[in-house]
Amino acid sequence: MDREFLIDLFADFGPVTIRKMFSGHGISVDGVNFALSLRAGLFFRADEVTIPDFEAEGSKPFQYTTRAKTVLVNSYWELPARLFDDSAELAQWARAALAAAQRAKVKKRPKKKKAGKKAAAKKAASKPAKKRAAKKAVRVGKARRAHR
């Protein structure tokens, strides 16, 4: 599916942001990704609230195959084909998918901050300057002897 087709498809839903992603496009609203358009089809975000609707339509979750296994992504389900012809109902499903994506975003815990340059600088500052200088002199001396 190309970008223009997706814009037309979501016209009744409202403005969406469409970005290249993997082998297709990611579709989002206000930075919340709620749909994927891939070679395999159009997939909407789903959760325990919306999965029964997808199951009732006979839809399947997104899956892909690696060299070692088939991976099932239960958070994205294939959009029922009949909705491509019913833009009003597609908009309802899109709103439900956006709500599922927003619920998932709320469930995520805040990420722990990784020890970056500040932590390394703080650690280095805790050592006495003389000790650091002595270690550096030893390293420089070894490097000079190795080049002879």
Summary of the structure (lengths in Angstrom):
residues: 148
radius of gyration: 25.6
end to end distance: 64.0
largest distance: 78.7
contacts: 356
relative contact order: 0.12
helix: 46%
strand: 25%
